[in-house]
């Protein structure tokens, strides 16, 4: 009769070895098991390869999609509220109408992705790669897009209120009729960007690069554009009223029917610009460079106005100021070398030598002393005529 106790004793190591191997196998491939899990809230698809997946309308709220591959996937109308997608690849994916509110997409790749009409409220897209992505009609209110690559991205009619786009690259992007009010665009690159009819009110664009951008019919009132560059820019019917444009650059730009009322343009560079019917009324242009400016555009109603503007120490050398409205302007210390003032209205303006121009003063500053000299000269002429007669 066999010793059963010895048999059981001998089998124990084998059972233990089998159990240990099973546990090690399970521990060795947790990601494989997670990747096979069905779509649902809080699913863990970390580092999973899910390229070309059909996830339309799926609820992935709170899901962990970090470092996953979802290139060319269909996520239309999917719910990704609060999802983690750091470093996730969505290149070429469609997310039309998807909800990504409060999601974390830092360092994510969404190049050529379609997020038309998607909701991205308070979404974190810092340093994400979004080249040529589509966001028309999308709502990105309060989102973080700091340092994101948005070159050639389409934000037509999208909402970007209160968003953080500091140091973002938006060159050649389309922001037609987008709402960027109360947005931080400091140090951003907006070169050659379409900003036609864009709302950028009360926003920060300090040190922003807007060279070559089209700002026609855009509203930048009450905004901070200090140290920004707008060289070779098209600006028609735009509103910069009450904005801070100190130390900004507009060289070789064309400004037409634009409002600069009560703006701060101190030390701004407007040299070699074309100014057509621009309103600088009440603006501060002290120490600004307006040399070689052409604003000659006489009109029955419209003209470029510096009415009540501060032009102390400003440079107008070689500029054509024909027909300009300079009434009540302060030109103390301004340089007017070879400037053309044909039909310019200088009534009650303070001339560069500190004297006050009388009313009317058309084409030149007529001071009280000059008026008195003219009267004396006329009287002397009359006396001479009387003696001759």
PyMOL commands that set and color helices and strands:
alter all, ss='L'
color gray80, all
select helices_A, chain A and resi 4-28+30-35+368-388
alter helices_A, ss='H'
color red, helices_A
select strands_A, chain A and resi 234-236+254-256+274-276
alter strands_A, ss='S'
color yellow, strands_A
deselect
rebuild
show_as cartoon
